Amino acid sequence: MSTNAPRYRMTPALRHSRRIAAAFAALLALATATPAAAHSDLHHSEPADGAVLRTAPTSIFLAFPVPVQVMTLRLVDQAGKERPLRREGDRTAATSEARATVQGTLPPGDYRIEWRGASPDGHVGGSAVRFRIEPSR
């Protein structure tokens, strides 16, 4: 039994058109990528990572390139002891900034600001910012 269905051949012009359409679709996908696809990377901090301070900071500031729900924010000294912070703002909302006030005074030494957060795409990440307080001479 033979079929009399017509056979289609892809002409070189049709192949070229399909390649151009595929390339255009790929470029369009890259061009329309939004920050929502980004993860929760830290953009800026105060104190800055690696900073050597002459006086103890009274507050902590973290800035993110996309809104992040900061779930954990801790200040830890060189002995591993958590130092008290008073967080500002809504802890359940995503934000591009996180702020906290340092409770009490910090003696000279090494410190870490540790944070964990969830970005809009659901990725959970975090990192630490290290700084040092050295007494003025």
Secondary structure in CASP SS format (residue, H / E / C, confidence):
PFRMAT SS
TARGET T0000
AUTHOR 0000-0000-0000
METHOD secondary structure of the structure
MODEL  1
M C 1.00
S C 1.00
T C 1.00
N C 1.00
A C 1.00
P C 1.00
R C 1.00
Y C 1.00
R C 1.00
M C 1.00
T C 1.00
P H 1.00
A H 1.00
L H 1.00
R H 1.00
H H 1.00
S H 1.00
R H 1.00
R H 1.00
I H 1.00
A H 1.00
A H 1.00
A H 1.00
F H 1.00
A H 1.00
A H 1.00
L H 1.00
L H 1.00
A H 1.00
L H 1.00
A H 1.00
T C 1.00
A C 1.00
T C 1.00
P H 1.00
A H 1.00
A H 1.00
A C 1.00
H C 1.00
S C 1.00
D C 1.00
L C 1.00
H C 1.00
H E 1.00
S E 1.00
E E 1.00
P C 1.00
A C 1.00
D C 1.00
G C 1.00
A E 1.00
V E 1.00
L E 1.00
R C 1.00
T C 1.00
A C 1.00
P C 1.00
T C 1.00
S E 1.00
I E 1.00
F E 1.00
L E 1.00
A E 1.00
F E 1.00
P E 1.00
V E 1.00
P E 1.00
V E 1.00
Q E 1.00
V E 1.00
M E 1.00
T E 1.00
L E 1.00
R E 1.00
L E 1.00
V E 1.00
D E 1.00
Q C 1.00
A C 1.00
G C 1.00
K C 1.00
E E 1.00
R E 1.00
P C 1.00
L E 1.00
R E 1.00
R E 1.00
E E 1.00
G C 1.00
D C 1.00
R C 1.00
T C 1.00
A C 1.00
A C 1.00
T E 1.00
S E 1.00
E E 1.00
A E 1.00
R E 1.00
A E 1.00
T E 1.00
V E 1.00
Q C 1.00
G C 1.00
T C 1.00
L C 1.00
P C 1.00
P C 1.00
G E 1.00
D E 1.00
Y E 1.00
R E 1.00
I E 1.00
E E 1.00
W E 1.00
R E 1.00
G E 1.00
A E 1.00
S C 1.00
P C 1.00
D C 1.00
G C 1.00
H C 1.00
V E 1.00
G E 1.00
G E 1.00
S E 1.00
A E 1.00
V E 1.00
R E 1.00
F E 1.00
R E 1.00
I E 1.00
E C 1.00
P C 1.00
S C 1.00
R C 1.00
END
